[in-house]
């Protein structure tokens, strides 16, 4: 009996000792935004693996099949048909950023006549006290309008992302309650992530969402988690990745992709 007890404790310490440690206030990212811009859409890490690094985040899915929202440890996939799906944990991602969300700052917004996305970002800017750190942002509220997009699944040979978004499906919602999920990244992350704000939306009924193009908020609450650590996991394998020229400045492409609105 004593021997069995000792063996169980040894097994426990081996498992704990071999388990990776993911500290708080850390954003972990799979691949880079420039690889995505260059058309590298093959998934490299499963949702199940990604969940080991955080319970909150955004990204996309294998072959660029929709927009990813990770909130409270649950994944949601907004596909090009505008519907929200629950992806299998074996589904892979070519690009995503996640963290273990822990609120540092709480802001209540009573917007009166309404607050558009530009005004809201300026309000949150005042809480970005150190522009060299990262900030996870969660905003819950009711929106007079919400304008989002998703992207359709791609087939090889993959076109660059700037071409894909020329024909992106867009979704316009009115008087809708939901949550904005995303990150604010420093300027020096150019080529790695999106400098500034990168935000996705999911409705409270988990039926609508996507990559945010614009909105007007009626009232809401913002939670901000300041993160001082960043971990980048590059694809170990993948067709054509080694041949991508990452010295090219793709800032113009990124700006087009992030803010392009194909319908008015």
C-alpha positions, 0 to 999 in steps of 0.5 A: 500500500505504501509503495502504491502511494509513493508511486502515485505521488511520483506520477503526480510530480512527473505530470506537474513537472512536465506540464508547461507553465503559462503565467498570467499577463501573457499573450501567446500568439500562433504565427504572425500577421505578415504570414497571414497577409502573405496567404499562409492559411494552413492551420498549425495549432489546434483549438485544443492546444491553443486553449492551453495558453488562454481562455480569451482571444481572437484569430482565424481558422484553417484555410481562413474559414471564418473569424475566431472568438475565444471567450470564457474558455469557449471558442466561436467560429463566425463563418462567411454565411454570418452564422456562429458555430462551435468548432471542434477542438481538433480544428487548427488555426494559422493565426491566433492570439490568446491570454488568460484574461484577468481584469486590471481596469474597469470602465463604465460607459453611459454614452447618452447620444451614443459613442462610435468606435473611434470615440470609444477607442480614444476613451480607452486610449487614456487607460493605455498608460504604457504604450510598450505593453500589451492590453487585452480588452473585453467590452460588454454592452448594447450597441445601436449598430454593429458592422462586422465581416468574416471571410470565406474558406480558401482553396490552394493556391491561396490568394493574399489576404488583401485579395480575399477581403475585396469580396468579404461578406459583411454583416450589419446589426442593430440594437444588439447586445454582445461582447467585444473581444480583442487586443491593443498591441504596441507599435513595435509589433508591426509585422507580428500582430496588428499595432493598435486595436484588433477587435472581434464581436460576438452577440449575447445569444451567440448567433452573430459576430465577426471582425469589427469594421465599425459600431455605435455603442449605447452603453457598456463596460470595458475591462482591460488586462495589462499584459507585460509578456508576449510569447510567439509560437512560429509554425514548425512546419508548413508549405511555403512558409520558409520562402515567405519574405518577411522583410517586406513592409506589409503595413499598407496591406494590413491597413486595407485588410483591417479597415476595408468596407466593401458595402456601405 
